[in-house]
Amino acid sequence: MSEPLHLDLTSRQCEILLRGLRFVRSSRMLEFRDSSDMTDEERKRELAEIRELQGLLDVGVTSQRTARV
């Protein structure tokens, strides 16, 4: 895995990124592909990476909301 990148994002910025990632994930899942473009394994790996990034951002948004209470 590559080096972690730490960004100071507002909760609004995280929400925008999460919305974008959900769109990208849905788009990639519904996309028609030629058999030569990408293997099923590559597609699963890509979707897993998107889910992992979403999870990281979700944790950040949740912790920011909890910290404000």
Secondary structure, DSSP 4 states (H G I P E B T S, - for coil): -PPP------HHHHHHHHHHHHHHHHHHHH----TTT--HHHHHHHHHHHHHHHHHHHHHHHHHHHHH-
